[in-house]
Amino acid sequence: MAAGKVRAIIFDIGRVLIGIDVARAMRGLASGLPLSPEELWHAIEKDPCWRDWQEGRISACDWHLHINKRFGGSLSFQEFTDTWNLVLHPEPLQDIQLLRTLAKRYKLALLSNTDPIHVAYMESQYDFFSLFAARIYSCAVGAAKPNPIIYREALRGCGVRAQEAVYIDDIPAYVEAAKSLGMQAVCYQSPEQLKASLAAINVKAQ
């Protein structure tokens, strides 16, 4: 099906809008544990409860208790939350003026596999989130990329058809999932590459 006129641009968050430093957070969580930060992160990602955490079936308090119990951590809930959020860089990766310009011409949305702790932090810390009228988080939707459900929620939030949307993500599999639904999609590499890719599909960013 031919692409329609672009009306909406949907952004992934991690490593596209916000830098991610897993090691920084894991160093804090692994302090005093018999695991290295790398080993701890690998174990957390492979944890049987990880998908439930990402898809909102576990509360923040229960996740904290689960991680402490499984790995022998002793951080309080506040300490755990503060450390967990260290994964997120304080400064955005993108030129905010670019996002402001796009927001004047297109509907902007966020689409992210993320958890309640990170959502609360991002919503309170990043002023530029106000440019995104639709914010679709896996923990709120109950489905994570590449599940088609979460992409369709983003399209519904923007009020557009798939052919009228552009999706931007740094993970090729998630880009392909968007394309399979009929969206145009960009596999993000750098701010410069993003601008060039948007220009190539006639998205006006200036």
C-alpha positions in Angstrom: 0.0 0.0 0.0 1.3 3.4 -0.9 2.4 5.7 1.9 0.0 8.6 2.6 0.8 12.1 3.6 2.7 12.1 6.9 0.5 13.4 9.7 2.2 11.8 12.7 5.8 11.0 13.9 6.2 8.4 16.6 9.4 8.2 18.5 11.0 5.5 20.6 12.6 7.0 23.8 15.7 5.1 24.8 18.8 5.8 22.7 16.7 8.0 20.4 15.4 10.8 22.6 17.2 10.0 25.9 20.6 8.4 26.3 20.8 5.1 28.2 23.6 4.1 30.5 22.7 0.7 32.0 26.1 0.3 33.6 25.6 3.4 35.7 22.4 2.1 37.2 23.7 -1.5 37.6 26.8 -0.3 39.5 24.6 1.1 42.1 22.3 -2.0 42.3 25.3 -4.4 42.3 27.1 -2.7 45.2 27.6 -5.3 47.9 26.4 -8.2 45.7 28.4 -11.1 44.4 27.5 -10.2 40.8 29.2 -7.7 38.5 27.1 -4.9 37.1 27.1 -6.7 33.7 26.1 -10.0 35.3 23.3 -8.4 37.3 21.8 -6.7 34.2 21.9 -9.9 32.2 20.1 -11.7 35.1 17.5 -9.0 35.4 16.8 -9.0 31.6 16.4 -12.8 31.7 14.3 -12.7 34.9 10.9 -14.6 34.5 9.2 -11.5 35.8 10.9 -9.0 33.4 8.1 -9.1 30.8 5.4 -8.7 33.5 7.4 -5.7 34.8 7.6 -4.1 31.3 4.0 -4.8 30.6 2.6 -3.4 33.8 1.6 -6.5 35.6 3.9 -5.9 38.5 3.8 -2.7 40.6 7.0 -0.7 41.4 6.9 -1.8 45.0 6.6 -5.5 44.1 9.4 -5.2 41.6 11.7 -3.6 44.2 10.9 -6.4 46.6 11.4 -9.1 43.9 14.8 -7.8 43.0 15.9 -7.4 46.6 14.7 -10.9 47.4 16.2 -12.6 44.3 19.6 -11.0 44.5 20.0 -10.2 48.2 19.8 -6.4 47.8 19.1 -4.2 50.8 18.2 -0.9 49.2 15.1 0.9 50.4 12.4 1.6 47.9 13.5 5.2 47.4 17.1 4.2 47.1 16.2 1.5 44.6 14.1 4.0 42.6 16.8 6.6 42.5 19.4 4.0 41.4 17.1 2.4 38.8 16.6 5.9 37.2 20.4 6.4 36.8 20.1 4.5 33.5 18.5 7.7 32.0 20.7 10.5 31.0 19.6 14.0 32.2 20.1 15.7 28.8 18.1 14.7 25.7 19.9 13.3 22.6 17.9 15.4 20.2 17.9 19.2 19.4 14.8 20.3 21.2 14.2 23.0 18.5 13.9 20.2 16.0 11.2 18.6 18.1 9.4 21.9 18.5 9.4 22.5 14.8 8.1 19.0 14.1 5.4 19.5 16.8 4.1 22.5 14.9 3.5 20.5 11.7 2.8 16.9 12.8 1.3 15.0 15.7 4.1 13.7 17.9 3.9 10.6 20.0 6.2 8.5 22.3 6.2 4.7 22.0 8.4 2.9 24.5 9.0 -0.4 26.3 9.4 0.9 29.8 8.3 0.6 33.4 6.4 2.6 36.0 9.5 3.9 37.8 11.0 5.2 34.6 7.7 6.7 33.4 7.2 8.7 36.6 10.8 10.0 36.4 10.7 10.9 32.7 7.4 12.6 32.9 8.7 14.8 35.8 12.2 15.5 34.5 12.0 16.1 30.8 10.1 19.2 29.8 10.2 18.4 26.1 7.7 15.5 26.8 5.0 18.1 26.6 5.6 18.3 22.8 4.2 14.7 22.6 0.5 14.7 22.8 0.3 10.9 22.8 2.6 8.9 25.1 2.3 5.1 24.8 4.2 3.1 27.4 4.3 -0.7 27.4 3.6 -0.8 31.2 0.3 1.2 30.6 -0.8 -0.7 27.5 0.0 -4.2 28.7 2.0 -5.0 25.6 5.6 -4.4 24.5 7.2 -4.0 21.2 7.2 -5.8 18.8 3.7 -6.7 19.7 1.4 -5.0 17.1 -1.0 -4.0 19.9 1.4 -1.2 21.2 1.9 0.2 17.7 -1.8 0.3 17.1 -2.3 2.1 20.4 0.2 4.8 19.2 -1.7 5.2 15.9 -5.0 5.5 17.8 -3.5 8.0 20.1 -2.4 10.1 17.1 -5.7 9.6 15.3 -4.0 8.5 12.1 -3.8 5.5 9.8 -0.6 3.5 9.6 0.2 4.9 6.2 0.2 8.4 7.6 2.7 7.8 10.4 6.5 7.6 10.6 8.1 5.5 13.4 11.6 6.1 14.7 13.5 3.4 16.7 17.1 2.3 17.1 16.3 -1.4 17.2 15.9 -2.9 13.7 13.3 -5.5 14.8 11.0 -2.8 16.2 11.4 -0.8 13.0 10.4 -3.8 10.9 7.4 -4.4 13.1 6.2 -0.9 12.4 6.7 -1.4 8.7 4.8 -4.7 8.8 1.7 -2.6 9.9 2.1 -0.2 7.0 4.0 2.6 8.7 7.0 4.3 7.3 9.9 3.8 9.7 13.5 5.0 10.3 16.2 3.0 12.0 17.8 5.6 14.2 21.6 6.0 14.2 22.4 9.7 14.9 20.7 13.1 14.9 22.2 13.9 11.6 21.1 10.7 10.0 17.6 11.2 11.4 17.3 14.6 9.8 18.4 13.2 6.5 16.0 10.3 6.7 13.1 12.5 7.5 14.0 14.8 4.6 14.1 11.8 2.3 10.4 11.0 3.1 9.4 14.7 2.8 9.0 15.4 6.5 9.6 19.1 7.0 12.0 19.6 9.9 13.0 23.2 9.3 
